Amino acid sequence: MASDTELWRGTDYGWWLAADTSGAVGASLIAFAVPLMMLATTGSSAAATTTESICVVVQTVLGLAGGVIQDRYDRRTLMLIWGASGVVLSAVAAAAVMLFGNAPKTSGHGVNGANAPAFGGPYAHVLPIALLCIVVLFSVRDGLLENTSNAMLRGVVPDEQLPHAMALNDARDSTVTLAGGPLGGLLMTVGHAVLFLTSAVLSVLGMVSAWRIRRYWKRATVDDSGHSGNADDAADDAIDVSGAITAAPRWRDALDGMIWLLCDRFQRHLIIAATMVTGASNAFLLLTALDISQGGSQLISAGFINAASAVGMLLGALMASQLVNRVPGGVLVGVMFALLAAGFTGAALVPSMVGKAIFVACSVLALPAGNAVLGGLSNTLVGKDKLGRVGAGSMVLQYGAYGVAVALAGWGMQTIGYGPTCLILATVLVAAAAYALTMRSLITLPTPDRWAEHIQRWSIAQF
């Protein structure tokens, strides 16, 4: 309890969490709605997944520049810009839906006889192009700025409280995912523009919360090579961004984080396993939502499998904060990979949607604890002035894998069918688990209080 009191009252974590949650809910709504809207307007699952893939590519490429920006500029200011741009883009999206799509025909039939809403009006054929342009702009914004809050977290929360804070974040993420699908479906049945207007309101709430953050780490100076000088780690209300940029960003700086992730043996093995899991598991969930949507079910039901995943995550998150300080980290990470592989394999083999949901929920039970361990360890290995670039490098690799997986899975679903495609994705998860479990330096990871000696023993590189 003392730890909780210190976290909530001794830091600005509460305001950070409010800002980050507002952005997460808005992003969840848009991520849920756009593929289904593309499916409803084009009649093609490949078109829906290709749109997602294009957005991932844009966000991934620009994420490299975003990492440099997040390390060189004041992060609270960047969070305010991120929120303001969300307001503008969400309002434009709502206007496009009202102008080109008219109200959805809720009594009509959607794609392939489904009940997904169709769009009427003389300009309905323009809507897919307009949506693609808007979500690409969202991807530009997210590539440059979305990871800012993650980079900022270590400067808001003391290092010793990071695993606990990350466990709370996982609980939050699970709640957002749990509510995001059904809420998105409900808003879409009321009106597609309503969903985007809700996203705009959430962006405003995020801006207000970010503005209230006062106690956080910030750069004091940056020399001509782009490296920080002495920075104030204390809770200081003053914001000093003078001299934040003294030289144009260099591509070498942008690539620093990814180079470190790929060159260090420990990080390289870990990021390869993580990219395989991220790509295959998220492609699996997206395909399942599309399959439900075009199989005759209501829009609200399309978020069912994501909701099941969120239930499992939430249950795991409730235990994670207690487990990370008591159970060796290597055990938690090993169980995480094993459960993901077993759970998604079961979900691919079981024909009923209820069975799939149960397997998916079980597969992610250890994910919050595993994420808390890996996230806390990563943050102790990386300097506060380099977190943006490392986060960008990780995003490039994991989102890149997701983009490829989604594109291939969409075409696979259209050619060989939903079931065989999901089996292939499950096989990728099994391979990722086998690869991760061969890392002795990972599976022997102790509890956080002994990380320093473990890092030294295995010569794990710091950045």
N, C-alpha and C positions, 0 to 999 in steps of 0.2 A: 504493500500500500504506500509505503514511503516513496518507492520508486515512481508510482503513479502520480503522487502529489508533486514530486519534484519535476516530473515531466510536464504536467499540465500547468502548474503554477510558477515553476521556476524558469520556464522558457516560453517562447511564442509558438510552440508546437500546435496549440489549439487553432490559432489563426492560420498557420500554414496548412493544417489539415482541412480547415474549412475552405480555403482557396483551392487546394488540390482536389478536394472532393467535388466542388462545383464544376471544375473542369472535367473531372472524370465522368460525372453523370452526363454532362453535355456531350462529351465525346462518345459515350456509350449509346446515347440515343441516336446520334448521327450514324455511327458504325452499324447499328442495327437496321436503321431505316433505308439507307442508300442502296445496299444490295437488293433488298426486297422491292424497292421502287424501280430499280433498273430491270429486275426480273419481270415486274408487272407491266412495264412499258415496252419492253423489247421481246418478251417471251423466250429469252435465252438464258440458261444458267451460265453458259460460257461468257456471255456479255457481262453478267453480274460479277463473276469472279475476276474477269479481266479488268473491269473498272477498279475493283479492289486492288488488283495487282499493280496497276498503273499508279495508284495513289501511294502504295507502299514504296515503289521505286523512287518516286519524287521525294517522299519524306526521308527515305534512306540516304539518298545522295546529298540532299541539303542538310541532313543531320551532321555531316562532317563540318560544314561551315558553322552550323548551330553550336557545336561543341566549343569552337573557338570563341564565338560570341558570348556564350554562357560563362566562359572562364575569364573574359576580359571586361565585360560590362557588369554593372550592378544588377544582381539577380532579382531583387524585388522590382526594380524598374522593368525588367524584361517580363516578369509575371503580369504586371499591369498592362504592358503592350499586348501580351498574348490574350488577355481577357478582352481588351478593347477590340482587337481584330476579330475575336469570336463573335462579339456583338454585331459587327458590320456584316460578316460573312453569313451569319445565321439569318439576319434580316433580309439580305439579298436572296438567300435560298427560299425563304418564305414567300417573297415577292415573285420569284420565278415559278413556284408551284401554283400560286394563285393566278398568275398571268397565263401560263402555258398548260396547266393541268386541269383547271376547274376542280370541283369537288369530286372525290372518289365515289364511284357507283357501288355502294356497299351491298346492294341487292343483286348485283350482276356477278358474272363469273370472271375469274381472272385467268391467269396463264394456265393452259392445259386443263381447263375445267375447274381450276381451283377457285377458292373464294377470296383470293387476294384481290384487292380493289383495282378496278380498271380506271383509266383516265379518259375523260371526255374532252370536248372542245376542239375547235379547228386547228389549234396549234399544239395538240398533244404530242405530235411527232417531234417537236422541238425540245420537249422536256428532257429526254435522255441526254442530249448534247449539253443543255444548260446545267443539268445535274453534274455531268462529268467535269465541266469547267469549274463549277463551284467547289466540288470535293477536291479537285486538284489544288485549288487555292487554299483550301483547308490543309492539304498535305504540305504545301509550301510553308504555311504558318507553323504547323506542327514540327516539321523538320528543323526549322530554325529555333523554335522556342519551347516546344512541349516538354523537353527534358529538363527545363530550367528548375522546376520545383524539386525534382529528384536531386539535382546537383546542389540545390540550396539546403536540403534537409540536414546534411551533416553539419552545416554552419548554424543550424537552429537547435539541434539536439546534441548533447555531449556524446563522445564516442562510446562511453560505457553504457549509454541508454539506447544506442542504435538498434541492437537486435530487438529490444522490447518495442521501440517505435515502429520498426518494420513489421513486427507481428501485428500491431494495431492497424497498420496500413493495409495488410493483407485482409484483415477482418473488414475494413472499410471497402476494399476492392470487391470482396465477396458480396457484400451487401449491395453495392452498386450494380454488380453483374446480375444478382438475384432480382433486383427491381428493374434493371434497365430494359431487359427483353419484354416482360409484360407491360411495363409502363410505355415503352416505345410502341408496342402493338396497340395499346389503348389509345394513345395520342393519335396514331395513324388512322384509327377508325373514326375518331372525331374529325380529323382533318390533317392532311399532311403538313400544311402550313403551321398548324398549332404546334407540331413537334419542333419545328425550327424556331418558332417564337419562344418556346420553352427553353431551348438551348441558349437563346439570346439573353433571357432573364438570368439563367445560371451563370453566364459569362459576367454579367453585371455583379452578381453576388461574389463571384471569384475575385473581381477587381477590388471590391470593398474589403474583403478579407485580406488580400495581399497588401493593401495599403496600410492595414493595421499592424503588420509585422514590423517590429522595431529592433528586436534583439537577434542579430544574425551575423555570421562571419561575412566580411566584405574585403575586397582588395584595397590596400592603402596606396600602393604604387605599382607600376609596371615598368620595367626597364625596356630598352629598345629591342631586346631579343624576345620580348613577350613574357618573360618570367617575373613572377611577383617578388616584391621586396617584403619588408616586414608588414604583416597584416594583423589587424586587431581581432583576436579570437573572442574577446569579451563581449558581453551584451551591451552594445553601445548604440545609443539612439542616433548619433550623427552618421550621415552617409557621405563618404568621401569617394567620389568617382573622378576626381581630377586626375588627368593624365591616364585615363583608363585605356586609351589607345594611342600609342606613340609611333606605331608602325603598322603598315597595312598587314592584314592577316596573311600568313603564308600557308601554302598547302602543306608544308612540312608540319606546321603546328596543328593543322586540321587532322593530319594522319597520325599524329603522335600516339593518341590513345589506342587506335586500332593496331598500330605497329607493336605497341607494348603487349596487347592482348594476344597477338599472333606469335611474337618472338619468344616470350617466356613460356617454358614448357608446361608449367602448371596452368597458367591462364589459357594457353592454346587448347589443351585437352578439355578444359572446362567449357570454353566458349563453343567448341565444336559440338559437344553433347547438348549444350543449351540451345544452339541454333536448330539442331535436329528436333528437339522437343517442341520449341516454339513454333516452327513451321508446320510440323505434322499435326500437333494437337489442335492448333487454332484452325487449320484447314479442315480438319475433321468436324469441328463444331460448326463452322460456316456451312459446309456441305449439308450437314444434318438440318440446319435451319432452312436452307433452300429446299431440301427434299420435303420437309414438312409443309412449307409454303406452297409448293406446287403439287402437293399430294391431296389437296382438298380440305385442309384444315384452316382454321381462322388465323389471322395474323398474330393474335396474342399467343397462340400455341407455338409459333415459330421460335419464340424465346424459351421454350420449355427446357431444351437440353442445356442451354446456357444457365438457366435457373438451377438445374440440378447440379451443375458444376459449381455454382456459387454456394449452394447449400453445403456441399462437401468442403469447400474452401472456408466457409464460415465456421463450421464445426472444427476444422483443423486449426483455424486461427485462434479459437477460444483456448486451445491447449498450447499453442506455439510459444507464447511468452513465458510459460512455466517450463516448457521442455528445453528451450535453448540454453538455459543456464544449468540444467541438471543432467542432460543426456549428451554424450559426445557428439559434436557436430557431424563427424563422418557417418555416424549411425543414422542420424536424421536425414542427411543428404542421400545416403544409400537407399534408405526406405522410400524416399521421395521418388527416385528414379525407378525403383522396382515397381512401386504401386502405379505410376504413370503407365509403364509398359503393360502390366497385367490388366489394369482397368480399361484402357483403350482397346486392347486386344479383345477383351470380353465384350465391350460395346460394339465392336465391329462384327462379332460372331452372332450376337443375340438379335433376332429379327424384330422383337417388339420394342416400341419406343420407350415403354416403362422400364424394360430390362436395360436398354442403353443408358437411360438416365441413372439407374442405380449403379451401374458399372462406372460411369463417368464421375458420379459423386464420390464413389470409393477411391477412384484413381487419384484424386487431388487432396485427399485427407492430410497427407504429409507435406503438401506443397508449401503452405505458409511457414512451417518450421524450417524446411529446407531453404526457402527463399530468405528467411531471416538470418540463417547461418551464412549463406553465401553473400548476401548483401552486406551484412556486418563485417565479414572478413574482407570483402572487396574495398569497403570504405576505409578500413584500417591500413590497407596497402597503398592507397592512392592519396596524394596530397590534396588539400582542399582547393587549391588553385588549378587542379588538373581533372577534377571530377566531371566537368562538362565534356572534355575531350574523350575521356574513357567511356562515359555514358554514350556519347555519339558513336564511338567505335563499336561498342556492344550493340547499339541500335542498328547500325549499318549491317552487321553480320546477322543478327537475329531477324530483323525485319526483312532483310534481303532473302533469307531462307523462307520466311513466311510468304513473301511475294511470289517466289518461284513455286512453292508448294501450292499456293492458292490457284495460280494460273494452271499448273499441271493437273491439279485435282478437278478444276472446273471442266477442263477438256476431257479428263478421264470419266467424270460423271456423265458427260454427254455422249461418250463413245462406248465405254465398257460398263457403265452403270454405277449407281451409288454404292452398292455393297462391295464389289471388288475394289473400288477406289479406296474405300475406308480400310479394307484389309491391308492394302499396300501402305497406307499411312500408319497403321498400327505396327507393321513390320519395322518401319523406320524408328518408331519409339522403342521397340525391343532392342534394336541395334544401338540406339543412344544409351540405353540403360547398361547394356553390356560394356560399352566403351567407357562409361563413367566409372563403373564398378571395378575396372582394372587399375584405377589411379590410387596407388597406395597412399600418396600424400594427401589425397582427399578423404578416403574412407577411414584414415587414422586420425582425422582432425579431432582435437579434444574440445572441451567446453571453452567459452570465450576467455576465461581467466588464464588459460594456458596457451592462448594463440601465439603470443610473442615467442615462446620457446619452440613451438611447432614451426613457425615461420623460419626461425634460425636453423632448426634441425634439418629441414628439407630445402633450405636455400631458396625459399620462395621470393621472387623479386618484388621490390616495391617501386612505386613510380611517383 
